[in-house]
Amino acid sequence: MGFYDSIDISASGLTAERLAMDVIANNIANAQTTRTPQGGPFKRQLVVFAQKQATQSGDPIPGDAAGGASIDGVQALGIVQDNSPDRLVYEPGNPDADGSGYVHYPNVQVVKEMVDLMAASRAYEANVTAIEQSKTLSGNVLNVLRA
């Protein structure tokens, strides 16, 4: 493991959590959007995360049976739509109402989005703390080497 690998790993977490917070903010902003350019109501979006494997050289994970895989942080594979059903509200006078008088509202639950936003924010803060600790540790190592 290189000298700054822990910072790189935490930085990948920062990037991933920032994307998650942006997607959650977009979900909240569109919680009442009943008509999109694609037609129909807005669909809640989710970020898919995966472990990022080192693309170049990397030390094997200790105890790894395959012997050769290495952890290089986290990556966002993409943004997918949540296919849970729309929220139906009876509003026969609404121009977006269907033939039965129901309006299809997005499948976004603001309370759930806020909980997800708090979790993403805490993960972001944890990665910032890890970077700060890595920098402090690196500074201490350099001080020891100078002595």
PEMOFEN-V31598 format. One record per run of one state. SS is the DSSP state (~ for helix, > for strand, _ for the rest). FROM is the first residue (numbers start at 1). LEN is the number of residues. If there is no record, write none. Layout:
ss->SS from->FROM len->LEN
ss->SS from->FROM len->LEN
This chain:
ss->_ from->1 len->4
ss->~ from->5 len->25
ss->_ from->30 len->15
ss->> from->45 len->9
ss->_ from->54 len->17
ss->> from->71 len->11
ss->_ from->82 len->5
ss->> from->87 len->4
ss->_ from->91 len->11
ss->> from->102 len->4
ss->_ from->106 len->4
ss->~ from->110 len->37
ss->_ from->147 len->1
